[in-house]
Amino acid sequence: MPLRRPPAPGDLLGARVIDVGDIALLDDPGGRPRRLWNGDLLIGVCATRYATHLYEGAASLDTAVAHLLSSGGTIGTVITSHADLANPTRLEILGEVHDAVNQPLRLADFALPLHEGDSLPPTATETKARVPTAVLVGTATDSGKTTVGVGLVRGLVAGGRRVGVGKVTGGGAGRDRFSYLDAGADHVVDFVDYGMASTAGYPHRHLTAVMAAQQAYLTAHRAEVIVLEIADGLLQPDTRALVESLPGFADAVVLAAADPLAAGAAVDLLTTLGVRPAAVSGVLTNSPLACREAALPSCVPVIGTRHWQDAAAWKLLGPAFES
């Protein structure tokens, strides 16, 4: 149906590909990447994008022409882009997507419930983990968070644990979900399940509620250990706000770092925010020399991404993970 009003984040939109550019693949409903061609029709979601290696995108659509912001089908307007990307895929917005009774559809129509109580910032008494919860954070995009998470899940599953995984923030795409499922996670839930195609720009209290809801959901589905991943880097405003709520919520925090300087600075920042990382891992650990350069405090172990499958590694996360 034609647009009745300017699209808002979460609105489902029908579009036609005008010009295939930087993003040439689109995930289909089953998660398979499909090659795009000019003239293809698609359904996407109006959303923002915050990706330092790709785009900064706004959900505002002032004209009938928009940009494809991710392979997950988020649609918006590119504000800034990485120097290596100069040609966003352009779309013609055809209109809203309606249901059988002619009502416009939004991603939130298919979302898991968020209870009013979940909107409170987590505290040690309100959201104490019913099962051990490890939270993954990173120094930046592509610092190795998901790779660390997959290794950790593999190790926990090999140790006989039933693992639930939550992706708290990010931009909607199926790759990380499938990676965790392939690693043996029993259940995987992410922000898309709570009605957000991209979490950039949402109120911090809402994101905190999603994190608490994911923990509760995975607990209800009989997870014995929970692994939650927070996207982007510690300087991203949403990530920093969530990290500030981790004391009393997380049993262990694992830092994925891209390089020695970032590792040292991130450990200092986390300590300032009241979070002592249980371990440092990620891209940094691909180089023994880089690990020595980092000169991290002796109380913070450095664990290679390939070593999380060893019980000796994940048991370093603390007593909650040993029983």
C-alpha positions in Angstrom: 0.0 0.0 0.0 1.2 3.6 -0.6 2.8 5.3 2.3 0.3 7.0 4.5 2.9 8.7 6.6 6.7 8.9 6.8 8.1 5.5 7.8 9.2 5.0 11.4 11.7 2.5 12.8 10.3 -1.0 12.7 7.8 -0.4 9.8 7.8 -3.1 7.2 8.2 -1.6 3.7 8.0 -3.0 0.2 10.8 -1.8 -2.2 12.3 -2.3 -5.6 16.0 -2.4 -6.2 17.1 0.5 -8.4 20.8 0.1 -8.4 22.8 -2.7 -6.7 25.8 -1.2 -4.9 27.9 -2.0 -1.9 25.4 -4.5 -0.4 24.7 -7.0 -3.1 23.3 -9.8 -0.9 20.1 -10.1 1.0 19.2 -12.7 3.6 16.0 -14.6 2.6 13.5 -15.7 5.3 15.5 -18.9 5.9 18.7 -17.0 6.3 20.3 -17.8 2.9 22.1 -14.9 1.3 20.5 -14.1 -2.1 22.2 -12.2 -4.9 20.4 -8.9 -5.6 19.6 -7.7 -9.1 18.3 -4.4 -10.3 14.5 -4.6 -10.4 14.2 -7.2 -7.6 11.3 -6.8 -5.2 11.9 -7.1 -1.5 10.4 -6.5 2.0 12.6 -4.7 4.5 12.3 -2.8 7.8 12.8 0.9 8.3 15.8 1.1 10.7 18.9 3.0 11.7 22.5 1.6 11.2 25.6 2.1 13.4 28.5 0.3 11.9 31.9 1.9 11.9 33.2 -0.4 9.1 30.1 0.2 6.9 27.5 2.9 7.3 25.9 5.4 9.7 22.3 5.3 8.6 19.2 7.1 9.7 15.6 5.7 9.7 14.3 8.9 8.2 13.1 8.6 4.6 12.3 11.9 3.1 11.7 10.7 -0.4 10.6 7.5 -2.2 14.3 6.6 -2.7 16.2 4.9 0.2 19.3 2.8 0.8 19.7 -0.8 1.8 21.7 -0.5 5.1 22.4 -4.2 5.8 22.1 -7.7 4.3 19.4 -8.3 6.9 17.0 -6.0 5.1 17.2 -2.8 7.0 16.2 0.3 5.0 17.1 3.9 5.7 19.3 6.7 4.5 23.1 6.6 4.6 24.5 9.6 6.4 28.2 8.7 6.4 30.0 5.6 5.1 33.4 4.0 5.4 36.0 5.2 2.9 36.0 1.8 1.2 32.2 2.1 0.5 31.0 4.7 -1.9 27.9 3.3 -3.6 25.0 2.2 -1.3 22.4 0.0 -2.9 19.5 2.3 -3.8 15.9 1.3 -3.4 12.5 2.7 -4.6 10.0 2.6 -1.7 6.8 1.1 -3.0 4.8 1.4 0.2 3.8 -0.1 3.5 3.2 -3.8 4.0 -0.3 -4.6 5.3 -1.9 -7.6 6.9 -5.1 -9.4 5.9 -7.3 -6.7 7.4 -5.4 -3.9 5.7 -3.4 -2.8 8.8 0.2 -1.7 8.4 2.7 -4.2 9.8 5.6 -3.5 12.1 8.4 -5.7 13.3 7.1 -5.2 16.9 3.9 -7.0 15.9 5.9 -10.3 16.0 8.0 -9.5 19.0 8.5 -11.3 22.3 6.9 -9.5 25.2 8.9 -6.9 27.3 7.3 -6.6 30.7 7.1 -3.2 32.4 9.3 -4.4 35.2 12.1 -5.1 32.7 12.4 -1.4 32.0 14.1 -0.9 35.3 17.9 -0.8 35.3 19.2 -4.2 36.4 20.5 -4.4 40.0 21.9 -7.2 42.0 18.6 -7.9 43.7 16.2 -7.4 40.8 17.9 -9.4 38.0 20.4 -11.7 39.7 21.2 -14.4 37.2 19.2 -17.5 37.8 21.9 -19.3 35.8 25.6 -18.2 35.3 25.7 -15.4 32.8 28.8 -14.3 30.8 28.6 -11.1 28.8 30.9 -10.4 25.8 32.0 -6.9 25.0 34.6 -5.6 22.6 36.9 -2.7 21.9 35.4 -2.1 18.5 33.5 -3.8 15.7 35.3 -6.8 14.4 37.4 -7.3 17.5 36.3 -10.9 17.7 33.3 -11.0 20.0 31.3 -13.5 18.1 34.3 -15.7 17.4 35.1 -15.7 21.2 31.4 -16.4 21.9 31.3 -19.4 19.5 34.4 -20.9 21.0 33.0 -20.4 24.5 29.7 -22.1 23.6 31.6 -25.0 22.0 33.6 -25.4 25.2 30.6 -25.2 27.5 28.6 -27.7 25.3 31.6 -30.1 25.3 31.6 -29.8 29.1 28.0 -31.0 29.1 26.3 -27.6 29.6 23.0 -26.6 28.1 23.9 -23.1 26.7 21.5 -20.2 25.8 22.8 -17.3 23.8 21.5 -13.7 23.5 22.6 -11.0 21.1 21.6 -7.8 22.9 22.4 -5.1 20.4 23.5 -4.7 16.8 22.0 -4.6 13.3 19.7 -7.4 12.2 21.4 -10.2 10.2 21.2 -13.9 10.6 24.9 -14.8 10.4 25.7 -14.6 14.1 22.6 -16.4 15.2 23.4 -19.3 12.9 27.0 -19.3 14.1 25.9 -19.8 17.7 23.4 -22.5 16.7 26.1 -24.3 14.7 28.3 -24.2 17.8 25.7 -26.1 19.8 23.7 -23.4 21.5 20.3 -24.8 22.6 18.5 -21.5 22.2 19.5 -18.2 20.6 17.5 -15.0 21.0 18.4 -11.5 19.8 17.1 -8.0 19.6 15.2 -8.7 16.4 13.0 -11.0 18.5 12.1 -8.0 20.6 11.0 -5.9 17.6 14.2 -4.1 16.6 15.8 -4.5 13.3 18.7 -2.3 14.6 19.2 -1.1 18.2 21.0 2.1 17.4 19.0 5.1 18.7 16.7 3.2 21.1 16.5 4.5 24.7 19.1 3.0 26.9 16.4 1.9 29.4 14.8 -0.1 26.5 18.0 -1.8 25.7 18.6 -2.7 29.3 15.1 -4.2 29.4 15.9 -6.3 26.4 19.1 -7.6 28.0 17.2 -8.5 31.2 14.4 -10.1 29.1 16.9 -12.2 27.1 18.4 -13.5 30.4 14.9 -14.4 31.7 13.8 -16.0 28.4 16.9 -18.2 28.2 16.5 -19.1 31.9 12.9 -20.1 31.2 14.1 -22.3 28.4 16.3 -24.3 30.8 19.7 -22.9 29.9 22.4 -23.9 32.4 24.8 -21.2 31.2 23.9 -18.0 29.4 26.2 -16.1 27.0 25.1 -12.6 26.0 26.9 -10.5 23.3 26.8 -6.7 23.2 27.7 -5.3 19.8 30.2 -2.6 18.7 32.9 -1.1 21.0 32.9 0.3 24.5 32.9 3.9 23.2 29.6 3.4 21.3 27.0 5.1 23.5 24.5 2.2 23.7 27.3 -0.3 24.6 28.7 1.9 27.3 25.3 2.4 28.9 24.7 -1.3 29.0 28.2 -2.0 30.4 27.4 0.4 33.2 24.5 -1.9 34.2 26.6 -5.1 34.3 27.7 -5.0 37.9 25.3 -7.3 39.8 23.9 -8.6 36.5 26.8 -10.5 34.9 28.7 -13.3 36.6 31.6 -12.7 34.2 32.5 -10.2 31.5 34.9 -11.2 28.7 36.6 -8.5 26.6 37.4 -9.0 23.0 40.2 -6.7 21.9 41.6 -5.8 18.5 45.1 -4.7 19.4 47.3 -4.1 22.5 46.6 -0.4 23.0 42.8 -1.0 22.8 43.1 -3.9 25.2 44.9 -1.9 27.8 42.6 1.2 27.4 39.5 -1.0 27.5 40.5 -2.8 30.7 41.1 0.6 32.3 37.7 1.9 31.1 35.9 -1.2 32.3 37.5 -0.9 35.7 36.4 2.7 35.9 32.8 1.6 35.2 33.0 -1.0 38.0 33.5 -4.0 35.8 36.6 -6.2 36.1 37.0 -8.4 33.0 37.3 -12.0 33.7 39.5 -12.5 30.6 40.7 -10.8 27.5 40.5 -12.5 24.2 39.6 -11.7 20.5 41.7 -10.7 17.5 44.6 -9.5 19.8 45.3 -13.1 20.8 46.1 -14.2 17.3 49.6 -12.7 18.0 51.6 -13.8 21.0 53.7 -10.7 20.5 50.7 -8.4 20.6 49.6 -10.1 23.8 52.9 -9.3 25.4 52.7 -5.7 24.2 49.4 -5.3 25.9 51.0 -5.8 29.3 47.7 -6.4 31.0 47.4 -6.8 34.8 48.3 -10.2 36.0 44.8 -10.7 37.4 43.3 -10.6 33.9 44.0 -13.8 32.0 44.5 -13.6 28.2 42.8 -16.5 26.4 43.2 -17.2 22.7 40.1 -17.5 20.7 41.0 -21.1 19.9 41.4 -22.1 23.5 37.8 -21.4 24.8 36.9 -25.0 23.9 39.1 -26.2 26.8 37.4 -26.5 30.1 40.5 -25.0 31.8 39.7 -21.7 29.9 36.0 -21.2 30.5 36.4 -22.3 34.2 38.6 -19.2 34.6 35.3 -17.2 34.3 34.7 -17.9 37.9 33.1 -20.3 40.4 29.6 -19.9 38.9 30.8 -21.7 35.8 32.6 -24.6 37.5 29.8 -26.5 39.0 
